Amino acid sequence: MDKVFKALADPSRRHLLDSLFRHDGQTLGELGSALEMTRFGVMKHLRVLEDARLVMIRRRGRKKLHYLNPMPIQLVYDRWVSKYRSRRARTLADLKRELEA
């Protein structure tokens, strides 16, 4: 789970995951076209995402396609987020929002 948190901590990696969420099965060039970094930089970020198992790779001919694997994020959600979705926590968050408005 630590690798997932590390992978999600970087805005560029979150951008790559969002891009794969919108359009799965992209090449390195397609993924890197929206980021202002070198191809090597994109590869390093993808390697971190692969180590966290957030991105899976399949080869199709000469192309290397990247696919989103949402399962690790779901496991984090199930373990950490869902237990804080209680009615009490929701009520306090709503109260905080109203008081700040």
C-alpha positions in Angstrom: 0.0 0.0 0.0 3.0 2.3 0.6 3.9 2.2 -3.1 0.4 3.3 -4.0 0.5 6.3 -1.7 4.0 7.2 -3.1 2.7 6.9 -6.6 -0.3 9.1 -5.9 1.7 11.7 -4.2 3.1 13.3 -7.4 0.8 15.5 -9.5 2.5 14.3 -12.8 1.7 10.7 -11.9 -1.9 11.6 -11.0 -2.1 13.3 -14.4 -1.0 10.2 -16.1 -3.6 8.1 -14.2 -6.3 10.6 -15.1 -5.3 10.4 -18.8 -5.5 6.6 -18.7 -8.9 6.8 -17.0 -10.2 9.0 -19.9 -8.5 6.9 -22.6 -7.0 3.5 -21.7 -4.3 1.8 -23.8 -2.0 4.7 -24.6 1.6 4.7 -25.7 4.4 6.5 -24.0 4.3 9.2 -26.6 0.5 9.8 -26.2 0.8 9.9 -22.4 3.8 12.3 -22.5 2.3 14.7 -25.0 0.3 16.6 -22.4 3.2 16.8 -19.9 6.1 19.3 -20.1 8.9 16.8 -19.5 11.2 14.6 -21.4 10.3 11.2 -22.6 12.7 9.8 -20.0 10.9 11.7 -17.3 7.6 10.2 -18.3 9.2 6.8 -18.4 10.4 7.2 -14.8 6.9 8.2 -13.6 5.4 5.3 -15.4 7.9 3.0 -13.8 6.7 4.2 -10.3 3.1 3.6 -11.3 4.0 0.1 -12.6 5.7 -0.7 -9.3 2.6 0.2 -7.5 0.6 -1.9 -9.9 -1.5 1.1 -10.9 -0.5 0.7 -14.6 -0.2 -2.5 -16.5 1.6 -2.9 -19.9 0.7 -4.9 -22.9 2.6 -5.1 -26.1 0.7 -5.0 -29.4 3.2 -5.5 -32.1 5.9 -2.9 -31.7 3.7 -0.7 -29.5 3.8 -0.8 -25.7 0.4 0.2 -24.4 -0.3 1.3 -20.9 -3.6 0.5 -19.1 -5.0 1.7 -15.8 -5.4 -0.9 -13.0 -7.9 0.7 -10.5 -7.7 -2.2 -8.1 -4.9 -0.8 -5.8 -6.8 2.4 -5.5 -10.0 0.5 -4.6 -8.1 -1.4 -1.9 -6.9 1.9 -0.4 -10.4 3.3 -0.5 -11.8 0.1 1.2 -9.1 0.2 3.9 -8.8 3.9 4.6 -11.5 6.1 3.1 -14.7 4.1 3.5 -14.5 3.8 7.3 -14.4 7.7 7.5 -17.6 8.0 5.5 -19.7 7.6 8.6 -22.7 9.8 9.1 -21.0 11.6 12.0 -18.0 12.5 9.9 -20.2 13.7 7.1 -22.3 15.9 9.5 -19.1 17.5 10.9 -17.8 18.1 7.3 -21.1 19.7 6.4 -21.1 21.9 9.5 -17.5 23.0 8.8 -18.4 24.0 5.3 -21.4 26.0 6.5 -19.5 27.8 9.2 -16.7 28.7 6.7 -19.2 30.0 4.1 
